[in-house]
């Protein structure tokens, strides 16, 4: 059975169409992979943000405790000091754990790089 001969412009048009499709698929793959990485980073980033806010509150309570301690020696400053220390410890724990997770994440779109 004889195969039909295609003209040079037809072959060239097919090559160009295939290249355009490949480029579109590569961009779609890169976009999907970046979205996956962003979704993966969202939870540790949120925890990091919560830890940061709690850290600010801890510093605020520690400063409040210093103010109470300097103004008068009463039981109120001791309560503020304890609350500040507890909030500070929780903040350090949250910042430490989520910071390590964010640091260890790989943000490179490896599938796209491999396919190129």
Phi, psi and omega in degrees: 000133183273139177269138181290141179277131177260148181283159180301316178299325178294315179297316179297319178296320178296319179297314180297317179297317179296319178296320178297318178297316180299315180296317178300316180294322179294319177295320178296319178296315179297318179297316179295317181293321178294321177296321177297317180295321179294320177295321179294327182276347186296315184294309177298326179293321177295314178298321178298317178297317178297317178298321178295315178297315178297326176297319177296319177297319179300316178296320178299316179292323177295320177293321176298321178295321177296319179297314178298319182295321181284325184287317179194148180270097179224174182288343182296321181290328179293321177296316179295324178296315179297316179297318179297319179294318181295314179296322178296318179295317178297319180296317179297319179297315180295315180296321181294311183292314182286329176297320178295318180297317179293324181292325184275354181287148178258116184262007182273129177287084188295321180299319180293318180296317179297322184284341178276000000 
